């Protein structure tokens, strides 16, 4: 039995990144021997075991054979006769196909070290094309390692395009798409995930609501980038700088979807795009089975991001109505996510990245004003039932007006 450290742990250590988990590969063994040594089997589709002390995963070397369409159409073969090189050959990228033995020696049969040096994401073998999930994974790696200067090897991008044309992406199930997408949203440069999907043609299949934004113009006065799709990815880039919240970043991604169905004769203006975006977000979320908290924040951001941008011009009644619609009193974290998405929208334009966004503080302080209005005084006045709600509304509105008259927030 020979044991090797493989995959992301080797890759990230060589890049100087913190290694969060270790994947171990066992060559020359079998399930019976593993269990005799105290390893506990946990693999459902192929032999994976947990170490009796560290509880880290140890997988038997295996090969894979394509038996059908999609990401689950595979037959695995694991035996003591499978070599290290054969196991590494089935992996997706050369930078993930480097192994390290117990002496610290690196085994690199497919050029992963050279690709790390050149900052290239390159497929190991033509078998890459057999699993459409690898398109999502390589897009996510592009989002994770953008700051390191990684790009996708031209031949790998060509192969991805061929996979899309062959219909492999159509076989992806919603849960797997969302799993990779949600993880990509939390990477340092999430916009790269969607750029890569668009480059290979997968975006129009997986996220047609987003793909149709590209080529849709906006007024150059407010949007120097003009193209709505480009603006959306710039907004996502800014959101990643402002917050680690995946929900807020998703909201930033979806905030302008309504511009995708603006009639062409109305271009470059998009009056009413806020509400038009809501059913598009709902359709996207239903199709990909997006969690409700992501969907709710995305819908609120689509509906009210313009209110945030123009908050200094809003009437007090409109401001209060918007604050209550956002439910900031009961869900302050979601409200903060909304503000981050709005700020990202304002800054997601060339030459606007460093501009201040005072609307964010104004909106937050307005919420704090009405938060301090107590219902106790209304109860003391003898109000009951519906009178309390009406009285609370009037009190909040008058307090908001009074504060806005006497202070600059």
C-alpha positions as CSV (number, residue, x, y, z in Angstrom):
1,X,0.0,0.0,0.0
2,X,1.3,3.5,-1.0
3,X,-0.4,6.7,0.1
4,X,-0.2,10.0,-1.7
5,X,-1.4,13.5,-1.0
6,X,-3.3,14.7,-4.1
7,X,-5.5,17.3,-5.6
8,X,-6.2,20.7,-4.1
9,X,-4.0,20.3,-1.1
10,X,-0.9,19.9,-3.3
11,X,-2.0,22.6,-5.7
12,X,-2.8,25.2,-3.0
13,X,0.4,24.6,-1.0
14,X,2.5,25.1,-4.2
15,X,0.6,28.4,-4.8
16,X,1.2,29.5,-1.2
17,X,-2.5,29.3,-0.3
18,X,-3.7,28.0,3.0
19,X,-4.6,24.3,2.8
20,X,-8.0,23.7,4.3
21,X,-8.4,20.0,3.7
22,X,-6.4,17.0,2.6
23,X,-7.3,14.4,0.0
24,X,-5.4,11.1,0.2
25,X,-5.0,8.5,-2.5
26,X,-4.3,4.9,-1.7
27,X,-2.5,2.8,-4.4
28,X,-2.1,-1.0,-4.1
29,X,-4.9,-1.8,-1.6
30,X,-8.5,-3.0,-1.5
31,X,-11.6,-2.4,0.6
32,X,-11.0,-5.4,2.8
33,X,-7.4,-4.4,3.7
34,X,-8.5,-0.8,4.4
35,X,-11.2,-1.9,6.9
36,X,-8.8,-4.3,8.5
37,X,-6.6,-1.3,9.3
38,X,-9.4,0.6,10.9
39,X,-10.6,2.7,8.0
40,X,-14.3,3.3,7.9
41,X,-16.0,3.1,4.4
42,X,-18.1,6.1,3.5
43,X,-18.0,6.1,-0.3
44,X,-21.3,5.5,-2.0
45,X,-20.2,5.5,-5.7
46,X,-16.6,4.5,-5.2
47,X,-14.3,3.3,-2.4
48,X,-13.6,6.2,0.0
49,X,-12.7,5.7,3.6
50,X,-12.2,7.8,6.7
51,X,-8.9,7.5,8.7
52,X,-9.6,6.0,12.1
53,X,-7.8,8.9,13.9
54,X,-7.8,12.0,11.6
55,X,-11.1,11.2,9.9
56,X,-9.6,12.6,6.7
57,X,-10.7,11.0,3.4
58,X,-8.6,8.2,1.8
59,X,-9.8,7.0,-1.6
60,X,-8.6,3.9,-3.4
61,X,-7.0,4.5,-6.8
62,X,-9.6,4.1,-9.6
63,X,-10.3,4.5,-13.2
64,X,-13.5,5.7,-14.8
65,X,-15.3,4.8,-18.0
66,X,-18.1,6.8,-19.6
67,X,-21.3,4.8,-19.9
68,X,-24.0,7.5,-20.6
69,X,-24.7,11.2,-20.9
70,X,-24.2,13.7,-18.2
71,X,-22.1,13.9,-15.1
72,X,-23.3,10.7,-13.5
73,X,-23.0,8.4,-16.5
74,X,-19.8,6.7,-15.3
75,X,-18.6,3.3,-14.3
76,X,-15.7,3.2,-11.8
77,X,-13.1,0.5,-11.4
78,X,-11.1,0.4,-8.2
79,X,-8.5,-2.3,-7.6
80,X,-5.0,-2.8,-6.2
81,X,-3.7,-3.0,-9.8
82,X,-4.7,0.6,-10.6
83,X,-1.6,2.7,-10.8
84,X,-1.0,6.3,-9.5
85,X,-0.6,7.5,-13.1
86,X,-3.9,5.9,-14.1
87,X,-5.8,7.5,-11.3
88,X,-4.2,11.0,-12.0
89,X,-5.2,10.6,-15.6
90,X,-8.9,10.6,-14.8
91,X,-8.7,14.0,-13.1
92,X,-9.9,17.2,-14.6
93,X,-7.0,19.7,-14.7
94,X,-3.3,19.2,-14.7
95,X,-2.9,21.4,-11.7
96,X,-5.1,19.0,-9.8
97,X,-3.2,15.9,-11.0
98,X,0.0,16.3,-9.0
99,X,0.7,13.9,-6.2
100,X,3.1,14.0,-3.2
101,X,4.5,10.9,-1.5
102,X,5.4,10.5,2.1
103,X,8.9,11.8,1.5
104,X,7.6,15.1,0.0
105,X,8.5,14.1,-3.5
106,X,6.2,15.4,-6.2
107,X,4.9,13.1,-8.9
108,X,3.7,15.1,-11.9
109,X,3.1,12.9,-15.0
110,X,0.9,15.4,-16.9
111,X,2.7,18.8,-16.6
112,X,0.8,20.3,-13.7
113,X,3.8,22.0,-12.3
114,X,4.6,23.7,-15.6
115,X,0.9,24.9,-15.8
116,X,1.0,26.2,-12.3
117,X,4.1,28.2,-13.2
118,X,2.4,29.5,-16.4
119,X,-0.9,30.0,-14.5
120,X,-2.9,27.8,-16.9
121,X,-6.0,25.8,-16.3
122,X,-5.6,22.9,-18.8
123,X,-7.4,19.6,-19.0
124,X,-5.5,16.4,-18.4
125,X,-6.9,14.3,-21.2
126,X,-9.8,14.2,-23.7
127,X,-11.8,12.4,-21.0
128,X,-12.5,15.9,-19.6
129,X,-15.3,16.1,-22.2
130,X,-17.1,13.2,-20.6
131,X,-18.2,15.2,-17.5
132,X,-20.1,18.5,-18.0
133,X,-19.7,19.4,-14.3
134,X,-16.1,20.1,-15.2
135,X,-17.2,23.1,-17.2
136,X,-18.7,24.5,-14.0
137,X,-15.6,23.5,-11.9
138,X,-13.1,25.2,-14.3
139,X,-15.3,28.3,-14.3
140,X,-15.2,28.3,-10.5
141,X,-11.5,27.8,-10.4
142,X,-11.2,30.8,-12.7
143,X,-13.1,32.8,-10.1
144,X,-11.0,31.5,-7.3
145,X,-7.6,32.0,-8.9
146,X,-8.1,35.2,-10.9
147,X,-5.9,37.2,-8.6
148,X,-3.1,34.7,-9.3
149,X,-3.3,35.5,-13.0
150,X,-4.8,32.1,-14.1
151,X,-6.4,31.8,-17.6
152,X,-7.9,28.8,-19.4
153,X,-5.7,27.1,-21.9
154,X,-7.0,27.7,-25.5
155,X,-7.4,24.1,-26.2
156,X,-9.3,23.5,-23.0
157,X,-11.7,26.4,-23.9
158,X,-12.2,24.9,-27.3
159,X,-13.0,21.5,-25.8
160,X,-15.5,23.2,-23.4
161,X,-17.2,24.9,-26.4
162,X,-17.5,21.5,-28.1
163,X,-19.0,20.0,-25.0
164,X,-21.7,22.7,-25.0
165,X,-22.4,22.2,-28.7
166,X,-22.7,18.4,-28.1
167,X,-25.5,19.0,-25.6
168,X,-23.5,17.8,-22.5
169,X,-24.5,20.9,-20.5
170,X,-28.2,20.1,-21.1
171,X,-27.8,17.0,-18.9
172,X,-26.8,18.9,-15.8
173,X,-29.3,18.8,-13.0
174,X,-30.4,22.0,-11.2
175,X,-28.9,21.0,-7.8
176,X,-25.4,20.6,-9.2
177,X,-25.5,23.8,-11.2
178,X,-26.6,25.8,-8.1
179,X,-24.0,24.0,-5.9
180,X,-21.2,25.1,-8.2
181,X,-22.7,28.6,-8.8
182,X,-23.3,29.3,-5.2
183,X,-19.7,28.3,-4.4
184,X,-18.5,30.5,-7.2
185,X,-20.4,33.5,-5.9
186,X,-18.3,33.3,-2.7
187,X,-15.0,33.2,-4.6
188,X,-12.8,36.3,-4.7
189,X,-13.7,37.1,-8.3
190,X,-17.2,35.6,-8.9
191,X,-17.7,37.5,-12.1
192,X,-15.1,35.3,-13.8
193,X,-17.3,32.3,-13.3
194,X,-20.0,33.8,-15.5
195,X,-17.5,35.2,-18.0
196,X,-16.1,31.7,-18.6
197,X,-19.6,30.2,-19.0
198,X,-20.3,32.9,-21.6
199,X,-17.0,32.2,-23.4
200,X,-17.8,28.6,-23.8
201,X,-21.5,29.1,-24.6
202,X,-22.9,27.5,-21.5
203,X,-24.4,30.7,-20.1
204,X,-27.2,31.0,-22.6
205,X,-28.2,27.4,-21.6
206,X,-27.9,27.6,-17.9
207,X,-28.7,31.3,-17.3
208,X,-30.5,32.7,-20.3
209,X,-31.9,35.6,-18.2
210,X,-28.3,36.8,-17.6
211,X,-27.0,35.9,-21.1
212,X,-29.6,38.1,-22.8
213,X,-28.3,41.2,-21.1
214,X,-25.2,41.2,-23.2
215,X,-25.7,43.5,-26.2
216,X,-28.5,45.5,-24.5
217,X,-27.5,49.2,-24.4
218,X,-28.0,51.7,-21.5
219,X,-27.7,55.5,-21.6
220,X,-24.0,56.3,-21.9
221,X,-24.3,59.3,-19.6
222,X,-25.0,57.1,-16.6
223,X,-23.3,53.9,-17.9
224,X,-20.0,54.5,-19.7
225,X,-19.8,50.8,-20.3
226,X,-23.1,50.9,-22.2
227,X,-23.6,47.2,-22.4
228,X,-25.9,45.9,-19.6
229,X,-24.2,42.5,-19.4
230,X,-20.8,44.1,-18.9
231,X,-22.4,46.3,-16.3
232,X,-23.8,43.4,-14.4
233,X,-20.5,41.6,-14.2
234,X,-18.8,44.9,-13.0
235,X,-21.5,45.2,-10.3
236,X,-20.8,41.6,-9.2
237,X,-17.1,42.4,-9.1
238,X,-17.8,45.4,-6.8
239,X,-20.1,43.4,-4.7
240,X,-17.3,40.9,-4.1
241,X,-15.2,43.8,-2.8
242,X,-17.9,45.0,-0.5
243,X,-19.3,41.9,1.1
244,X,-18.7,38.2,1.5
245,X,-22.4,37.4,1.5
246,X,-23.4,35.1,-1.3
247,X,-27.0,36.3,-1.0
248,X,-26.0,39.9,-1.6
249,X,-23.7,39.0,-4.5
250,X,-26.5,37.0,-6.1
251,X,-28.8,40.0,-5.7
252,X,-26.2,42.1,-7.4
253,X,-26.0,39.6,-10.2
254,X,-29.8,39.7,-10.7
255,X,-30.7,43.3,-10.1
256,X,-31.0,44.4,-13.7
257,X,-32.4,41.2,-15.3
258,X,-35.5,43.2,-16.3
259,X,-33.5,45.2,-18.8
260,X,-33.1,42.0,-20.8
261,X,-36.8,42.2,-22.0
262,X,-37.0,45.9,-22.6
263,X,-38.5,46.4,-26.1
264,X,-35.8,47.4,-28.5
265,X,-37.6,50.5,-29.7
266,X,-37.3,51.9,-26.1
267,X,-33.5,51.3,-25.9
268,X,-31.3,52.6,-24.3
269,X,-33.8,53.5,-21.6
270,X,-35.3,50.8,-19.4
271,X,-38.3,52.3,-17.7
272,X,-40.0,49.8,-15.4
273,X,-37.1,47.3,-15.6
274,X,-37.2,46.9,-11.8
275,X,-40.6,45.2,-11.7
276,X,-40.0,43.4,-15.0
277,X,-37.0,41.7,-13.4
278,X,-39.1,40.0,-10.7
279,X,-40.6,37.2,-12.8
280,X,-37.3,36.5,-14.4
281,X,-35.6,36.1,-11.0
282,X,-38.5,33.9,-9.9
283,X,-38.1,31.7,-13.0
284,X,-34.3,31.4,-12.6
285,X,-34.6,30.5,-8.9
286,X,-37.3,28.0,-9.5
287,X,-35.4,26.3,-12.3
288,X,-32.1,26.1,-10.4
289,X,-33.9,25.5,-7.0
290,X,-32.2,28.5,-5.5
291,X,-32.7,28.8,-1.7
292,X,-35.5,31.2,-0.6
293,X,-33.2,33.7,1.2
294,X,-31.2,34.2,-2.0
295,X,-34.4,34.7,-4.0
296,X,-36.0,37.1,-1.6
297,X,-33.1,39.4,-1.4
298,X,-32.6,39.3,-5.2
299,X,-36.3,40.3,-5.7
300,X,-36.2,43.1,-3.2
301,X,-33.0,44.4,-4.8
302,X,-34.5,44.3,-8.3
303,X,-37.6,46.2,-7.1
304,X,-36.0,48.8,-4.9
305,X,-32.4,49.5,-6.0
306,X,-33.5,52.6,-7.9
307,X,-35.3,53.8,-4.7
308,X,-31.9,53.5,-2.9
309,X,-30.1,55.4,-5.7
310,X,-32.6,58.3,-5.5
311,X,-33.3,58.2,-1.8
312,X,-32.5,61.9,-1.4
313,X,-35.4,62.7,-3.7
314,X,-37.9,60.4,-2.1
315,X,-40.9,61.8,-0.2
316,X,-41.0,60.7,3.4
317,X,-44.1,58.6,2.8
318,X,-42.3,56.7,0.0
319,X,-39.1,56.3,2.0
320,X,-41.1,54.8,4.9
321,X,-43.0,52.5,2.6
322,X,-39.8,51.3,1.1
323,X,-38.2,50.7,4.4
324,X,-41.2,48.6,5.5
325,X,-41.2,46.7,2.3
326,X,-37.6,45.8,2.8
327,X,-38.5,44.6,6.3
328,X,-35.3,46.0,7.7
329,X,-36.6,46.2,11.2
330,X,-37.0,42.4,11.5
331,X,-34.2,41.4,9.0
332,X,-31.3,43.8,9.5
333,X,-28.8,41.4,7.9
334,X,-30.8,41.2,4.7
335,X,-31.3,44.9,4.7
336,X,-27.5,45.3,4.9
337,X,-27.2,42.9,2.0
338,X,-29.6,45.1,0.0
339,X,-27.5,48.2,0.7
340,X,-24.3,46.4,-0.4
341,X,-25.9,45.3,-3.6
342,X,-27.1,48.8,-4.3
343,X,-23.7,50.3,-3.6
344,X,-22.2,47.7,-5.9
345,X,-24.6,48.8,-8.6
346,X,-23.6,52.4,-8.3
347,X,-19.9,51.6,-8.4
348,X,-20.1,48.9,-11.1
349,X,-19.4,51.5,-13.8
350,X,-16.1,52.6,-15.3
351,X,-14.7,55.7,-13.3
352,X,-17.3,55.2,-10.6
353,X,-15.5,52.5,-8.6
354,X,-14.1,54.9,-6.1
355,X,-17.0,57.3,-5.9
356,X,-18.7,57.7,-2.5
357,X,-22.2,56.3,-2.1
358,X,-23.8,58.4,0.7
359,X,-27.2,56.9,-0.1
360,X,-26.2,53.8,1.8
361,X,-25.7,55.7,5.1
362,X,-28.8,57.8,4.5
363,X,-30.9,54.7,4.0
364,X,-29.4,52.9,7.0
365,X,-29.9,55.9,9.3
366,X,-33.5,56.3,8.2
367,X,-34.1,52.7,9.3
368,X,-32.4,53.5,12.6
369,X,-34.7,56.5,13.1
370,X,-37.9,54.4,12.8
371,X,-36.4,51.6,14.8
372,X,-36.3,53.9,17.8
373,X,-40.1,54.6,17.7
374,X,-41.6,52.6,20.5
375,X,-45.0,51.0,20.5
376,X,-45.2,51.4,24.3
377,X,-46.3,55.0,24.1
378,X,-49.2,54.0,21.8
379,X,-50.3,51.4,24.3
380,X,-50.1,53.9,27.1
381,X,-52.4,56.1,25.0
382,X,-55.0,53.4,25.0
383,X,-54.7,52.3,21.4
384,X,-55.8,48.8,20.5
385,X,-55.9,46.4,17.6
386,X,-55.6,48.1,14.2
387,X,-55.3,51.4,15.9
388,X,-51.8,50.4,17.1
389,X,-50.6,49.7,13.5
390,X,-52.1,52.9,12.2
391,X,-50.7,54.9,15.1
392,X,-47.2,53.3,14.8
393,X,-47.2,54.2,11.1
394,X,-48.1,57.9,11.8
395,X,-45.5,58.1,14.6
396,X,-42.8,56.6,12.4
397,X,-43.6,59.0,9.6
398,X,-43.7,62.1,11.8
399,X,-40.4,61.1,13.5
400,X,-38.8,60.6,10.1
401,X,-40.0,64.0,8.9
402,X,-38.9,65.7,12.1
403,X,-35.4,64.1,12.0
404,X,-35.0,64.9,8.3
405,X,-35.9,68.5,9.0
406,X,-33.5,69.0,11.9
407,X,-30.5,66.8,10.9
408,X,-28.5,66.0,7.8
409,X,-28.3,62.3,7.4
